[in-house]
Amino acid sequence: MSLFYQDILNLTPGYRPSFSGPPGAWLYDGSGRPVLHLSTTSTGSNRMHQHLDHIAFRTNNVEEVVKQLDSKKIEYEVYEVPEVDLIQIFFRDPEGGRLEVSATKASQ
């Protein structure tokens, strides 16, 4: 899973504290901020029952994201939201998680 986010969103693996829970990875953005925390999940009574609709990221280069998705043959949908001057790209990670990458039209 970590490689997907590194490949598509250009996140880089970095320091993750030694937690007592399940193993995982922290991925960092270009500014050195840990923006995505991944971990293995448990089944049975330890399983979380909450629903996450999607994770949203911002970019200044929608075309580059589309190019990455096309090169990996990942299906996506593009939406324009004129009232807030936004372009949104929605796609799924290998586990089915829904992702959004968006940018203002002015930044394009």
N, CA, C and O atoms as a printed pandas DataFrame, in Angstrom:
     atom_number atom_name residue_name chain_id  residue_number  x_coord  y_coord  z_coord
0              1         N          MET        A               1    0.831   -1.191    0.000
1              2        CA          MET        A               1    0.000    0.000    0.000
2              3         C          MET        A               1    0.876    1.254    0.000
3              4         O          MET        A               1    0.577    2.214   -0.710
4              5         N          SER        A               2    1.938    1.255    0.778
5              6        CA          SER        A               2    2.822    2.413    0.870
6              7         C          SER        A               2    3.383    2.793   -0.501
7              8         O          SER        A               2    3.469    3.976   -0.830
8              9         N          LEU        A               3    3.761    1.804   -1.292
9             10        CA          LEU        A               3    4.335    2.077   -2.613
10            11         C          LEU        A               3    3.341    2.784   -3.526
11            12         O          LEU        A               3    3.738    3.628   -4.330
12            13         N          PHE        A               4    2.057    2.455   -3.415
13            14        CA          PHE        A               4    1.030    3.119   -4.219
14            15         C          PHE        A               4    1.052    4.619   -3.958
15            16         O          PHE        A               4    1.093    5.412   -4.899
16            17         N          TYR        A               5    1.024    5.012   -2.693
17            18        CA          TYR        A               5    1.001    6.433   -2.343
18            19         C          TYR        A               5    2.314    7.127   -2.701
19            20         O          TYR        A               5    2.315    8.298   -3.080
20            21         N          GLN        A               6    3.424    6.409   -2.582
21            22        CA          GLN        A               6    4.702    6.986   -2.987
22            23         C          GLN        A               6    4.712    7.236   -4.490
23            24         O          GLN        A               6    5.165    8.283   -4.954
24            25         N          ASP        A               7    4.214    6.277   -5.233
25            26        CA          ASP        A               7    4.231    6.338   -6.687
26            27         C          ASP        A               7    3.265    7.379   -7.241
27            28         O          ASP        A               7    3.640    8.163   -8.113
28            29         N          ILE        A               8    2.039    7.398   -6.752
29            30        CA          ILE        A               8    1.001    8.258   -7.313
30            31         C          ILE        A               8    1.059    9.676   -6.751
31            32         O          ILE        A               8    0.889   10.640   -7.498
32            33         N          LEU        A               9    1.294    9.820   -5.453
33            34        CA          LEU        A               9    1.254   11.139   -4.815
34            35         C          LEU        A               9    2.634   11.694   -4.474
35            36         O          LEU        A               9    2.747   12.754   -3.857
36            37         N          ASN        A              10    3.683   10.976   -4.875
37            38        CA          ASN        A              10    5.064   11.409   -4.624
38            39         C          ASN        A              10    5.354   11.626   -3.142
39            40         O          ASN        A              10    6.149   12.493   -2.781
40            41         N          LEU        A              11    4.714   10.842   -2.294
41            42        CA          LEU        A              11    5.023   10.893   -0.864
42            43         C          LEU        A              11    6.253   10.037   -0.613
43            44         O          LEU        A              11    6.522    9.093   -1.355
44            45         N          THR        A              12    6.996   10.366    0.429
45            46        CA          THR        A              12    8.206    9.609    0.734
46            47         C          THR        A              12    8.111    9.007    2.130
47            48         O          THR        A              12    7.585    9.642    3.045
48            49         N          PRO        A              13    8.619    7.778    2.300
49            50        CA          PRO        A              13    8.598    7.174    3.627
50            51         C          PRO        A              13    9.576    7.895    4.540
51            52         O          PRO        A              13   10.624    8.365    4.097
52            53         N          GLY        A              14    9.231    7.978    5.801
53            54        CA          GLY        A              14   10.093    8.657    6.755
54            55         C          GLY        A              14    9.942    8.085    8.143
55            56         O          GLY        A              14    9.352    7.022    8.341
56            57         N          TYR        A              15   10.477    8.799    9.083
57            58        CA          TYR        A              15   10.486    8.361   10.472
58            59         C          TYR        A              15    9.075    8.078   10.978
59            60         O          TYR        A              15    8.143    8.843   10.729
60            61         N          ARG        A              16    8.940    6.969   11.691
61            62        CA          ARG        A              16    7.709    6.609   12.389
62            63         C          ARG        A              16    8.109    6.152   13.778
63            64         O          ARG        A              16    8.950    5.264   13.919
64            65         N          PRO        A              17    7.519    6.746   14.808
65            66        CA          PRO        A              17    7.853    6.321   16.167
66            67         C          PRO        A              17    7.571    4.835   16.378
67            68         O          PRO        A              17    6.753    4.244   15.674
68            69         N          SER        A              18    8.242    4.251   17.334
69            70        CA          SER        A              18    8.048    2.836   17.663
70            71         C          SER        A              18    6.833    2.684   18.566
71            72         O          SER        A              18    6.957    2.660   19.790
72            73         N          PHE        A              19    5.659    2.581   17.955
73            74        CA          PHE        A              19    4.436    2.405   18.722
74            75         C          PHE        A              19    4.322    0.960   19.192
75            76         O          PHE        A              19    4.934    0.059   18.621
76            77         N          SER        A              20    3.536    0.755   20.233
77            78        CA          SER        A              20    3.348   -0.602   20.744
78            79         C          SER        A              20    2.319   -1.378   19.931
79            80         O          SER        A              20    2.205   -2.594   20.081
80            81         N          GLY        A              21    1.573   -0.697   19.080
81            82        CA          GLY        A              21    0.531   -1.338   18.280
82            83         C          GLY        A              21    1.078   -2.006   17.032
83            84         O          GLY        A              21    2.254   -2.368   16.970
84            85         N          PRO        A              22    0.216   -2.166   16.044
85            86        CA          PRO        A              22    0.616   -2.857   14.815
86            87         C          PRO        A              22    1.659   -2.069   14.024
87            88         O          PRO        A              22    1.752   -0.850   14.170
88            89         N          PRO        A              23    2.439   -2.751   13.191
89            90        CA          PRO        A              23    3.439   -2.067   12.376
90            91         C          PRO        A              23    2.778   -1.164   11.343
91            92         O          PRO        A              23    1.600   -1.324   11.024
92            93         N          GLY        A              24    3.540   -0.224   10.830
93            94        CA          GLY        A              24    2.990    0.696    9.843
94            95         C          GLY        A              24    4.069    1.563    9.236
95            96         O          GLY        A              24    5.261    1.293    9.381
96            97         N          ALA        A              25    3.635    2.612    8.554
97            98        CA          ALA        A              25    4.561    3.535    7.892
98            99         C          ALA        A              25    3.983    4.936    7.925
99           100         O          ALA        A              25    2.767    5.124    7.875
100          101         N          TRP        A              26    4.865    5.910    8.008
101          102        CA          TRP        A              26    4.475    7.311    7.855
102          103         C          TRP        A              26    5.049    7.789    6.538
103          104         O          TRP        A              26    6.222    7.567    6.235
104          105         N          LEU        A              27    4.195    8.456    5.750
105          106        CA          LEU        A              27    4.634    9.012    4.479
106          107         C          LEU        A              27    4.597   10.527    4.557
107          108         O          LEU        A              27    3.671   11.114    5.117
108          109         N          TYR        A              28    5.612   11.146    3.991
109          110        CA          TYR        A              28    5.822   12.588    4.110
110          111         C          TYR        A              28    5.605   13.283    2.768
111          112         O          TYR        A              28    5.870   12.716    1.708
112          113         N          ASP        A              29    5.113   14.536    2.838
113          114        CA          ASP        A              29    4.955   15.342    1.629
114          115         C          ASP        A              29    6.275   16.030    1.295
115          116         O          ASP        A              29    7.272   15.847    1.994
116          117         N          GLY        A              30    6.277   16.820    0.225
117          118        CA          GLY        A              30    7.488   17.501   -0.227
118          119         C          GLY        A              30    8.035   18.525    0.740
119          120         O          GLY        A              30    9.187   18.940    0.616
120          121         N          SER        A              31    7.219   18.945    1.712
121          122        CA          SER        A              31    7.669   19.906    2.726
122          123         C          SER        A              31    8.187   19.223    3.981
123          124         O          SER        A              31    8.539   19.887    4.955
124          125         N          GLY        A              32    8.233   17.892    3.957
125          126        CA          GLY        A              32    8.734   17.160    5.112
126          127         C          GLY        A              32    7.713   16.934    6.210
127          128         O          GLY        A              32    8.080   16.622    7.343
128          129         N          ARG        A              33    6.429   17.090    5.888
129          130        CA          ARG        A              33    5.372   16.866    6.885
130          131         C          ARG        A              33    4.833   15.448    6.753
131          132         O          ARG        A              33    4.574   14.992    5.639
132          133         N          PRO        A              34    4.660   14.739    7.871
133          134        CA          PRO        A              34    4.054   13.405    7.802
134          135         C          PRO        A              34    2.547   13.549    7.571
135          136         O          PRO        A              34    1.814   13.938    8.480
136          137         N          VAL        A              35    2.091   13.238    6.367
137          138        CA          VAL        A              35    0.696   13.500    6.009
138          139         C          VAL        A              35   -0.164   12.251    5.905
139          140         O          VAL        A              35   -1.391   12.349    5.911
140          141         N          LEU        A              36    0.450   11.084    5.809
141          142        CA          LEU        A              36   -0.327    9.852    5.706
142          143         C          LEU        A              36    0.290    8.804    6.616
143          144         O          LEU        A              36    1.474    8.486    6.506
144          145         N          HIS        A              37   -0.522    8.275    7.512
145          146        CA          HIS        A              37   -0.066    7.264    8.463
146          147         C          HIS        A              37   -0.781    5.961    8.133
147          148         O          HIS        A              37   -2.009    5.890    8.199
148          149         N          LEU        A              38   -0.028    4.944    7.783
149          150        CA          LEU        A              38   -0.585    3.645    7.432
150          151         C          LEU        A              38   -0.254    2.641    8.519
151          152         O          LEU        A              38    0.815    2.704    9.127
152          153         N          SER        A              39   -1.166    1.717    8.763
153          154        CA          SER        A              39   -0.879    0.636    9.701
154          155         C          SER        A              39   -1.668   -0.593    9.299
155          156         O          SER        A              39   -2.658   -0.505    8.573
156          157         N          THR        A              40   -1.220   -1.733    9.779
157          158        CA          THR        A              40   -1.969   -2.957    9.535
158          159         C          THR        A              40   -3.228   -2.915   10.387
159          160         O          THR        A              40   -3.268   -2.227   11.408
160          161         N          THR        A              41   -4.245   -3.643    9.976
161          162        CA          THR        A              41   -5.500   -3.637   10.725
162          163         C          THR        A              41   -5.757   -5.000   11.326
163          164         O          THR        A              41   -5.302   -6.021   10.811
164          165         N          SER        A              42   -6.483   -5.003   12.406
165          166        CA          SER        A              42   -6.876   -6.239   13.068
166          167         C          SER        A              42   -8.275   -6.618   12.614
167          168         O          SER        A              42   -9.028   -5.787   12.105
168          169         N          THR        A              43   -8.602   -7.863   12.804
169          170        CA          THR        A              43   -9.956   -8.314   12.507
170          171         C          THR        A              43  -10.636   -8.685   13.811
171          172         O          THR        A              43  -10.004   -8.689   14.867
172          173         N          GLY        A              44  -11.894   -8.989   13.743
173          174        CA          GLY        A              44  -12.623   -9.389   14.940
174          175         C          GLY        A              44  -12.988   -8.213   15.808
175          176         O          GLY        A              44  -13.381   -7.161   15.303
176          177         N          SER        A              45  -12.863   -8.380   17.122
177          178        CA          SER        A              45  -13.326   -7.361   18.063
178          179         C          SER        A              45  -12.482   -6.090   18.033
179          180         O          SER        A              45  -12.941   -5.049   18.502
180          181         N          ASN        A              46  -11.266   -6.142   17.498
181          182        CA          ASN        A              46  -10.409   -4.955   17.433
182          183         C          ASN        A              46  -10.672   -4.098   16.197
183          184         O          ASN        A              46  -10.058   -3.046   16.026
184          185         N          ARG        A              47  -11.563   -4.538   15.359
185          186        CA          ARG        A              47  -11.809   -3.840   14.098
186          187         C          ARG        A              47  -12.620   -2.564   14.307
187          188         O          ARG        A              47  -13.580   -2.548   15.077
188          189         N          MET        A              48  -12.225   -1.497   13.613
189          190        CA          MET        A              48  -12.971   -0.242   13.687
190          191         C          MET        A              48  -14.190   -0.339   12.779
191          192         O          MET        A              48  -14.123   -0.920   11.696
192          193         N          HIS        A              49  -15.285    0.226   13.222
193          194        CA          HIS        A              49  -16.518    0.156   12.449
194          195         C          HIS        A              49  -16.937    1.516   11.919
195          196         O          HIS        A              49  -18.101    1.704   11.565
196          197         N          GLN        A              50  -16.031    2.454   11.856
197          198        CA          GLN        A              50  -16.354    3.767   11.323
198          199         C          GLN        A              50  -16.168    3.766    9.815
199          200         O          GLN        A              50  -15.463    2.925    9.258
200          201         N          HIS        A              51  -16.813    4.723    9.171
201          202        CA          HIS        A              51  -16.740    4.824    7.718
202          203         C          HIS        A              51  -15.975    6.090    7.325
203          204         O          HIS        A              51  -16.245    7.178    7.835
204          205         N          LEU        A              52  -15.049    5.931    6.440
205          206        CA          LEU        A              52  -14.300    7.061    5.890
206          207         C          LEU        A              52  -14.720    7.223    4.436
207          208         O          LEU        A              52  -14.599    6.282    3.651
208          209         N          ASP        A              53  -15.210    8.398    4.069
209          210        CA          ASP        A              53  -15.644    8.614    2.690
210          211         C          ASP        A              53  -14.448    8.727    1.751
211          212         O          ASP        A              53  -14.350    7.975    0.781
212          213         N          HIS        A              54  -13.545    9.652    2.025
213          214        CA          HIS        A              54  -12.352    9.768    1.196
214          215         C          HIS        A              54  -11.302   10.640    1.876
215          216         O          HIS        A              54  -11.580   11.344    2.847
216          217         N          ILE        A              55  -10.094   10.571    1.337
217          218        CA          ILE        A              55   -8.982   11.395    1.796
218          219         C          ILE        A              55   -8.699   12.405    0.689
219          220         O          ILE        A              55   -8.646   12.043   -0.487
220          221         N          ALA        A              56   -8.518   13.666    1.061
221          222        CA          ALA        A              56   -8.309   14.716    0.060
222          223         C          ALA        A              56   -6.914   15.321    0.176
223          224         O          ALA        A              56   -6.423   15.592    1.272
224          225         N          PHE        A              57   -6.292   15.524   -0.974
225          226        CA          PHE        A              57   -4.991   16.166   -1.070
226          227         C          PHE        A              57   -5.113   17.352   -2.019
227          228         O          PHE        A              57   -5.996   17.373   -2.877
228          229         N          ARG        A              58   -4.234   18.334   -1.872
229          230        CA          ARG        A              58   -4.179   19.487   -2.776
230          231         C          ARG        A              58   -2.914   19.399   -3.616
231          232         O          ARG        A              58   -1.890   18.889   -3.163
232          233         N          THR        A              59   -2.996   19.898   -4.832
233          234        CA          THR        A              59   -1.843   19.956   -5.717
234          235         C          THR        A              59   -1.864   21.272   -6.484
235          236         O          THR        A              59   -2.896   21.941   -6.554
236          237         N          ASN        A              60   -0.749   21.633   -7.044
237          238        CA          ASN        A              60   -0.689   22.774   -7.955
238          239         C          ASN        A              60   -0.585   22.310   -9.398
239          240         O          ASN        A              60   -0.476   23.127  -10.313
240          241         N          ASN        A              61   -0.618   20.972   -9.606
241          242        CA          ASN        A              61   -0.403   20.433  -10.942
242          243         C          ASN        A              61   -1.306   19.228  -11.187
243          244         O          ASN        A              61   -0.874   18.082  -11.058
244          245         N          VAL        A              62   -2.552   19.494  -11.538
245          246        CA          VAL        A              62   -3.515   18.430  -11.816
246          247         C          VAL        A              62   -3.047   17.568  -12.985
247          248         O          VAL        A              62   -3.226   16.350  -12.970
248          249         N          GLU        A              63   -2.453   18.191  -13.991
249          250        CA          GLU        A              63   -2.007   17.446  -15.167
250          251         C          GLU        A              63   -0.998   16.362  -14.802
251          252         O          GLU        A              63   -1.024   15.273  -15.374
252          253         N          GLU        A              64   -0.115   16.654  -13.859
253          254        CA          GLU        A              64    0.881   15.663  -13.438
254          255         C          GLU        A              64    0.211   14.476  -12.747
255          256         O          GLU        A              64    0.610   13.331  -12.956
256          257         N          VAL        A              65   -0.798   14.742  -11.930
257          258        CA          VAL        A              65   -1.526   13.658  -11.260
258          259         C          VAL        A              65   -2.232   12.791  -12.298
259          260         O          VAL        A              65   -2.178   11.564  -12.224
260          261         N          VAL        A              66   -2.887   13.421  -13.259
261          262        CA          VAL        A              66   -3.577   12.682  -14.321
262          263         C          VAL        A              66   -2.579   11.835  -15.109
263          264         O          VAL        A              66   -2.867   10.688  -15.453
264          265         N          LYS        A              67   -1.412   12.399  -15.393
265          266        CA          LYS        A              67   -0.378   11.658  -16.111
266          267         C          LYS        A              67    0.054   10.421  -15.320
267          268         O          LYS        A              67    0.213    9.343  -15.894
268          269         N          GLN        A              68    0.243   10.570  -14.013
269          270        CA          GLN        A              68    0.614    9.437  -13.155
270          271         C          GLN        A              68   -0.466    8.359  -13.173
271          272         O          GLN        A              68   -0.167    7.173  -13.312
272          273         N          LEU        A              69   -1.716    8.778  -13.032
273          274        CA          LEU        A              69   -2.825    7.822  -13.021
274          275         C          LEU        A              69   -2.932    7.106  -14.363
275          276         O          LEU        A              69   -3.104    5.887  -14.402
276          277         N          ASP        A              70   -2.832    7.845  -15.456
277          278        CA          ASP        A              70   -2.892    7.243  -16.789
278          279         C          ASP        A              70   -1.765    6.241  -16.994
279          280         O          ASP        A              70   -1.986    5.161  -17.542
280          281         N          SER        A              71   -0.561    6.590  -16.558
281          282        CA          SER        A              71    0.585    5.697  -16.758
282          283         C          SER        A              71    0.437    4.393  -15.980
283          284         O          SER        A              71    1.001    3.369  -16.364
284          285         N          LYS        A              72   -0.322    4.434  -14.886
285          286        CA          LYS        A              72   -0.556    3.231  -14.069
286          287         C          LYS        A              72   -1.881    2.560  -14.404
287          288         O          LYS        A              72   -2.262    1.569  -13.780
288          289         N          LYS        A              73   -2.588    3.116  -15.408
289          290        CA          LYS        A              73   -3.889    2.594  -15.821
290          291         C          LYS        A              73   -4.890    2.551  -14.663
291          292         O          LYS        A              73   -5.633    1.584  -14.494
292          293         N          ILE        A              74   -4.886    3.616  -13.883
293          294        CA          ILE        A              74   -5.817    3.748  -12.760
294          295         C          ILE        A              74   -6.991    4.604  -13.214
295          296         O          ILE        A              74   -6.809    5.724  -13.691
296          297         N          GLU        A              75   -8.189    4.070  -13.062
297          298        CA          GLU        A              75   -9.389    4.811  -13.455
298          299         C          GLU        A              75   -9.625    5.973  -12.499
299          300         O          GLU        A              75   -9.349    5.873  -11.303
300          301         N          TYR        A              76  -10.137    7.071  -13.038
301          302        CA          TYR        A              76  -10.413    8.255  -12.218
302          303         C          TYR        A              76  -11.569    9.036  -12.824
303          304         O          TYR        A              76  -11.942    8.834  -13.980
304          305         N          GLU        A              77  -12.126    9.929  -12.019
305          306        CA          GLU        A              77  -13.189   10.827  -12.461
306          307         C          GLU        A              77  -12.757   12.253  -12.147
307          308         O          GLU        A              77  -12.158   12.516  -11.105
308          309         N          VAL        A              78  -13.067   13.170  -13.058
309          310        CA          VAL        A              78  -12.717   14.581  -12.882
310          311         C          VAL        A              78  -14.002   15.384  -12.751
311          312         O          VAL        A              78  -14.932   15.225  -13.541
312          313         N          TYR        A              79  -14.039   16.247  -11.747
313          314        CA          TYR        A              79  -15.190   17.120  -11.524
314          315         C          TYR        A              79  -14.709   18.560  -11.401
315          316         O          TYR        A              79  -13.630   18.828  -10.872
316          317         N          GLU        A              80  -15.520   19.469  -11.893
317          318        CA          GLU        A              80  -15.259   20.893  -11.701
318          319         C          GLU        A              80  -16.320   21.442  -10.764
319          320         O          GLU        A              80  -17.504   21.138  -10.903
320          321         N          VAL        A              81  -15.885   22.253   -9.807
321          322        CA          VAL        A              81  -16.784   22.874   -8.836
322          323         C          VAL        A              81  -16.639   24.386   -9.007
323          324         O          VAL        A              81  -15.846   25.016   -8.308
324          325         N          PRO        A              82  -17.404   24.969   -9.938
325          326        CA          PRO        A              82  -17.236   26.390  -10.276
326          327         C          PRO        A              82  -17.429   27.345   -9.103
327          328         O          PRO        A              82  -16.759   28.375   -9.030
328          329         N          GLU        A              83  -18.330   27.019   -8.194
329          330        CA          GLU        A              83  -18.609   27.961   -7.102
330          331         C          GLU        A              83  -17.419   28.188   -6.186
331          332         O          GLU        A              83  -17.361   29.200   -5.487
332          333         N          VAL        A              84  -16.459   27.252   -6.179
333          334        CA          VAL        A              84  -15.245   27.449   -5.378
334          335         C          VAL        A              84  -13.981   27.355   -6.242
335          336         O          VAL        A              84  -12.873   27.222   -5.723
336          337         N          ASP        A              85  -14.165   27.426   -7.584
337          338        CA          ASP        A              85  -13.036   27.452   -8.513
338          339         C          ASP        A              85  -12.121   26.241   -8.335
339          340         O          ASP        A              85  -10.900   26.388   -8.275
340          341         N          LEU        A              86  -12.714   25.034   -8.248
341          342        CA          LEU        A              86  -11.960   23.836   -7.898
342          343         C          LEU        A              86  -12.073   22.767   -8.976
343          344         O          LEU        A              86  -13.128   22.591   -9.585
344          345         N          ILE        A              87  -10.980   22.061   -9.203
345          346        CA          ILE        A              87  -10.953   20.861  -10.038
346          347         C          ILE        A              87  -10.648   19.693   -9.103
347          348         O          ILE        A              87   -9.688   19.745   -8.335
348          349         N          GLN        A              88  -11.464   18.639   -9.167
349          350        CA          GLN        A              88  -11.278   17.469   -8.308
350          351         C          GLN        A              88  -11.045   16.230   -9.171
351          352         O          GLN        A              88  -11.691   16.046  -10.203
352          353         N          ILE        A              89  -10.116   15.390   -8.734
353          354        CA          ILE        A              89   -9.879   14.096   -9.363
354          355         C          ILE        A              89  -10.110   13.045   -8.280
355          356         O          ILE        A              89   -9.495   13.098   -7.215
356          357         N          PHE        A              90  -10.994   12.096   -8.555
357          358        CA          PHE        A              90  -11.272   11.012   -7.610
358          359         C          PHE        A              90  -10.799    9.690   -8.200
359          360         O          PHE        A              90  -10.999    9.421   -9.384
360          361         N          PHE        A              91  -10.162    8.859   -7.354
361          362        CA          PHE        A              91   -9.723    7.529   -7.757
362          363         C          PHE        A              91   -9.615    6.663   -6.511
363          364         O          PHE        A              91   -9.815    7.148   -5.397
364          365         N          ARG        A              92   -9.303    5.393   -6.690
365          366        CA          ARG        A              92   -9.226    4.461   -5.559
366          367         C          ARG        A              92   -7.821    3.888   -5.425
367          368         O          ARG        A              92   -7.118    3.670   -6.411
368          369         N          ASP        A              93   -7.433    3.649   -4.164
369          370        CA          ASP        A              93   -6.158    2.989   -3.917
370          371         C          ASP        A              93   -6.353    1.478   -4.090
371          372         O          ASP        A              93   -7.484    1.034   -4.291
372          373         N          PRO        A              94   -5.279    0.674   -4.016
373          374        CA          PRO        A              94   -5.410   -0.767   -4.250
374          375         C          PRO        A              94   -6.353   -1.489   -3.278
375          376         O          PRO        A              94   -6.851   -2.569   -3.596
376          377         N          GLU        A              95   -6.599   -0.915   -2.113
377          378        CA          GLU        A              95   -7.505   -1.528   -1.144
378          379         C          GLU        A              95   -8.935   -1.014   -1.281
379          380         O          GLU        A              95   -9.809   -1.404   -0.506
380          381         N          GLY        A              96   -9.181   -0.143   -2.259
381          382        CA          GLY        A              96  -10.525    0.385   -2.481
382          383         C          GLY        A              96  -10.802    1.711   -1.813
383          384         O          GLY        A              96  -11.901    2.249   -1.951
384          385         N          GLY        A              97   -9.828    2.259   -1.087
385          386        CA          GLY        A              97  -10.002    3.560   -0.446
386          387         C          GLY        A              97  -10.154    4.655   -1.491
387          388         O          GLY        A              97   -9.442    4.665   -2.496
388          389         N          ARG        A              98  -11.071    5.567   -1.257
389          390        CA          ARG        A              98  -11.359    6.636   -2.219
390          391         C          ARG        A              98  -10.483    7.855   -1.917
391          392         O          ARG        A              98  -10.407    8.312   -0.777
392          393         N          LEU        A              99   -9.828    8.370   -2.953
393          394        CA          LEU        A              99   -8.925    9.507   -2.819
394          395         C          LEU        A              99   -9.370   10.649   -3.718
395          396         O          LEU        A              99   -9.934   10.438   -4.792
396          397         N          GLU        A             100   -9.104   11.854   -3.255
397          398        CA          GLU        A             100   -9.350   13.059   -4.049
398          399         C          GLU        A             100   -8.059   13.859   -4.103
399          400         O          GLU        A             100   -7.399   14.064   -3.084
400          401         N          VAL        A             101   -7.707   14.306   -5.296
401          402        CA          VAL        A             101   -6.634   15.280   -5.458
402          403         C          VAL        A             101   -7.275   16.470   -6.151
403          404         O          VAL        A             101   -7.897   16.321   -7.203
404          405         N          SER        A             102   -7.125   17.651   -5.564
405          406        CA          SER        A             102   -7.792   18.824   -6.122
406          407         C          SER        A             102   -6.829   19.993   -6.241
407          408         O          SER        A             102   -5.755   20.021   -5.640
408          409         N          ALA        A             103   -7.264   20.957   -7.047
409          410        CA          ALA        A             103   -6.506   22.195   -7.228
410          411         C          ALA        A             103   -7.486   23.284   -7.622
411          412         O          ALA        A             103   -8.537   23.017   -8.205
412          413         N          THR        A             104   -7.124   24.514   -7.296
413          414        CA          THR        A             104   -7.931   25.625   -7.790
414          415         C          THR        A             104   -7.587   25.827   -9.261
415          416         O          THR        A             104   -6.459   25.573   -9.683
416          417         N          LYS        A             105   -8.548   26.277  -10.023
417          418        CA          LYS        A             105   -8.288   26.532  -11.441
418          419         C          LYS        A             105   -7.210   27.594  -11.607
419          420         O          LYS        A             105   -6.429   27.548  -12.557
420          421         N          ALA        A             106   -7.168   28.538  -10.695
421          422        CA          ALA        A             106   -6.174   29.613  -10.765
422          423         C          ALA        A             106   -4.752   29.082  -10.652
423          424         O          ALA        A             106   -3.826   29.693  -11.187
424          425         N          SER        A             107   -4.556   27.952   -9.963
425          426        CA          SER        A             107   -3.210   27.408   -9.775
426          427         C          SER        A             107   -2.735   26.612  -10.980
427          428         O          SER        A             107   -1.577   26.198  -11.028
428          429         N          GLN        A             108   -3.604   26.394  -11.944
429          430        CA          GLN        A             108   -3.250   25.580  -13.112
430          431         C          GLN        A             108   -2.583   26.372  -14.196
431          432         O          GLN        A             108   -2.230   25.819  -15.237
